[in-house]
Amino acid sequence: MVKAVVGVNWGDEGKGKIVDMLSEQADVVVRFQGGCNAGHTIVNDYGKFALHTLPSGVFHQNITNICGNGMALDIDKLMEELRDLKSRGVPEPKLMVSDRVQVMMPYHRLIDSLEEARLAGKAYGSTQSGIAPFYSDKFAKIGWQINEFFMSDGSIKEKIEKVCDIKDVMLTKLYGEEKIDRQALFDNIMRQREMIAPYIGKTEEFLHRACKDGRTILLESQLGTLKDIDFGIYPMVTSSNPLAGYGSVGAGGIAPYEIKQVIAVTKAYSSAVGGGDFVSEIFGSEAETLRRNGGDGGEYGATTGRPRRVGWYDCVASRYGCMMQGATDVAFTVMDDLGYLDRIPVCVAYEKNGERTTEFPVYHELSQCKPVYEYLPGWKCDIRGITEFGDLPAKAQDYVNFIEEHLGFPITLVGNGPSRKDIIHRESKLSAG
Ligand code: GDP
């Protein structure tokens, strides 16, 4: 059975923990899109880890972890994470890298940061990990599928010439930079291919077989619906599709009909990184308090350390997020962080040009939307350690029930703490019906 764990909103919803938890029953965990521009935070018996490139099943020795073809593979980052795990006592994980995954090149990172600097105040808020130039090259057919690193020296050099002829024009004319050192690029390919060679495999054949054999496969996505290149807040998005539906492309070998469960993860309040209108965003001391209380030790990026933008729960964006993911289950995380509030605002609709709507608009209309809030009473206590939904304070139960009603998708998991065991299973009338 194939399950996907995906984000409903802007990312950082707590997907890592859900994957880590579900890994206990999984045989395979696959990352199918994106690169090291976002990270999952996982807290387990080995400590606290921010994984940016490795799939979250790496803490379980029985799991095969796959970097799928849809990823933006940064080989040096992958190796760095493997070394970090080893140095902290985690046994060597089973890891397989698709022979069709494309590789992040040094000039992708360089161009990403040069472009952010050129755009200055109008920048997209990129993490400068090279993601946009990487995916642009993939679709312009000047990217590097990892198998091309194993061509003859002559063919590699020929390709370097072809690609650098284009990149050099951009670097010198648009950014006033030096041309690419072609020999250094070649040497880098040689160095990286030696490190990555032991991990490369035909992942599509492996996954096809795993499906046929009825193994449990988890598809793990980074970011969330609102950062999707097609359905997110374009152009303030990432350059790939973090949707479960993309899982069968980005993790080749998995037929679309094999994905039986889509666990869409959403946080009990909102947070976002990068630019773009964010309707229920809050500012000033109200935001600072939520940021400080949020996540596990505050809302600061796992990869960048940047303070995240925060706001109240947005039912409009989240209903849309669940719909586009095709959520069969909703995991509602980080409930425990709201225990300090007397009353909790929830954005239940947008007001757009004097009219109320619950449909998420296209991006350029988002700036015309104002949040319509309803206020729920806070439960004013610590809910960590509670294991049954019925044992939560009535006001905390009401908060979950209220959100579920506005989402129209079944909340079957509630997160009340950062660790794997801090999760409450909830029966939903929606899933029953
Ligand atoms: P991801 O990218 O979706 O995996 O999200 P991140 O890992 O970047 O952010 C989620 C943060 O919230 C991490 O620090 C997690 O340890 C933490 N977290 C996840 N679930 C919960 C929860 O239910 N309660 C609390 N307090 N923290 C949580």
Boltz pocket constraint, residues with backbone or C-beta under 6 A from the ligand:
constraints:
  - pocket:
      binder: B
      contacts: [[A, 7], [A, 11], [A, 12], [A, 13], [A, 14], [A, 15], [A, 16], [A, 17], [A, 38], [A, 39], [A, 40], [A, 41], [A, 42], [A, 43], [A, 223], [A, 294], [A, 295], [A, 296], [A, 298], [A, 302], [A, 332], [A, 333], [A, 334], [A, 335], [A, 336], [A, 337], [A, 414], [A, 415], [A, 416], [A, 417], [A, 418], [A, 419], [A, 422]]
      max_distance: 6.0
